[in-house]
């Protein structure tokens, strides 16, 4: 059991320098999976509005909204991941990406 914990700790230590990039990838994956649902809801609510309004809302949500989400939430997630012990860090990162991939597969995003 100590060998498994040591391997997980080594894996967590190996990933620790790339936590900002990993956090950005997590947010980007979530936006890829849920972005079509968000856009579908917007399309449904804005169907009867003017073309210019629909276009402006699309630009605001997709360019600025998603961009702001990536830029503001990624450092926060990286900070929280940095507080996790190394043996759990590796597990959390792997489980998160497996969960997002399974969710995408289930919802036919892949």
C-alpha positions in Angstrom: 0.0 0.0 0.0 2.9 2.3 0.8 4.2 1.8 -2.8 0.9 2.9 -4.3 0.8 6.0 -2.1 4.4 6.8 -3.0 3.6 6.4 -6.8 0.5 8.7 -6.4 2.6 11.2 -4.5 5.3 11.1 -7.2 2.6 11.6 -9.9 1.1 14.6 -8.0 4.6 16.1 -7.6 5.2 15.6 -11.3 2.0 17.5 -12.2 2.3 20.3 -9.6 4.4 22.7 -11.9 1.6 22.5 -14.5 -1.3 23.3 -12.3 -2.2 26.6 -14.0 -2.3 24.8 -17.4 -4.2 21.8 -16.0 -6.8 24.2 -14.4 -7.2 26.0 -17.7 -7.7 22.7 -19.5 -10.4 21.6 -17.0 -12.4 24.8 -17.5 -11.9 24.6 -21.3 -13.2 21.0 -21.3 -16.2 21.9 -19.3 -17.0 24.8 -21.6 -16.7 22.5 -24.7 -19.0 20.0 -23.1 -21.6 22.5 -21.8 -21.1 25.3 -24.4 -23.6 23.9 -26.8 -26.2 23.6 -24.0 -25.6 27.2 -23.0 -25.9 28.4 -26.6 -29.1 26.4 -27.1 -30.7 28.1 -24.1 -29.6 31.5 -25.4 -30.9 30.7 -28.9 -34.3 29.7 -27.4 -34.6 32.8 -25.3 -33.4 35.2 -28.1 -35.2 33.6 -31.1 -37.7 36.4 -31.4 -35.2 39.3 -31.0 -33.5 41.4 -33.6 -30.5 39.9 -35.5 -28.2 42.6 -34.1 -29.2 41.9 -30.5 -28.8 38.1 -31.0 -25.4 38.7 -32.5 -24.2 41.0 -29.7 -25.4 38.6 -27.0 -23.6 35.7 -28.8 -20.4 37.8 -28.9 -20.7 38.8 -25.3 -21.4 35.4 -24.0 -19.0 33.4 -26.2 -16.0 35.8 -26.5 -16.2 37.8 -23.2 -18.2 35.4 -21.0 -16.3 32.2 -21.7 -13.0 34.1 -21.9 -13.7 35.8 -18.5 -14.6 32.4 -17.0 -11.4 30.8 -18.2 -9.2 33.8 -17.1 -10.9 34.3 -13.7 -11.8 30.7 -12.6 -8.6 28.9 -13.8 -6.2 30.6 -11.3 -8.7 30.0 -8.5 -8.9 26.3 -9.4 -5.1 26.1 -9.7 -4.8 27.6 -6.2 -7.2 25.1 -4.8 -5.4 22.2 -6.5 -2.1 23.6 -5.1 -3.4 23.1 -1.6 -4.2 19.4 -2.1 -1.6 16.8 -0.9 0.4 15.3 -3.8 -1.1 11.8 -3.5 -4.6 13.1 -3.8 -3.7 15.7 -6.5 -2.9 13.0 -9.1 -6.2 11.2 -8.3 -8.3 14.4 -8.4 -6.9 15.4 -11.8 -7.4 12.0 -13.4 -10.9 11.6 -12.0 -11.9 15.1 -13.1 -10.8 14.5 -16.7 -12.4 11.0 -16.7 -15.6 12.4 -15.4 -15.7 15.2 -18.0 -14.9 12.7 -20.8 -17.6 10.3 -19.6 -20.1 13.2 -19.3 -19.2 14.2 -22.9 -19.6 10.7 -24.2 -23.0 10.3 -22.4 -24.3 13.5 -23.9 -22.9 12.8 -27.3 -20.5 15.7 -27.2 -17.8 13.5 -28.7 
